[in-house]
Amino acid sequence: MKIKIIFDLLIKDAISKVDSINIIREKLPTVENKLLILEDYIPYEFALFQLKNDIEFVIYPSTRGGYAAHTVPKRYKGMTPKVPFNPEWAGLRNSKLQKESGVSTARFCHNKLFIASAGELEDAIKLVRLSQRAHKINSIK
């Protein structure tokens, strides 16, 4: 019985990964400035690394409302993002993040700078673009 459960989970995982690869392959032509926007959350990390692209951020609707913006790590299952969110935003929420970022519906930025959220898609995109610009400036220094 346990072997069947494990086998079923492995099959579901494999199907999910193939589905994600197909969805992201179809979305790649819509990528602008290394940002992938998804209509729904899918387990995207495996697919991004299988497709060998230079995407830095992924935005998708959050289960808590609004939109989540997530960094892409430098390596599969890694913890270091290619481009982090702005360090000044670490751990900030709502009005503090809105004031610091200038993004009106910004909601949250994780202490480790790998995920941020906003109430509106356009604002999630702004958080990403601000972080990309800051990273480029800091990389030049």
Helices and strands as residue ranges (DSSP letters): H 2-27, G 28-30, E 35-37, H 45-50, E 57-61, E 67-71, G 87-89, H 94-101, E 106-109, E 115-118, H 121-140
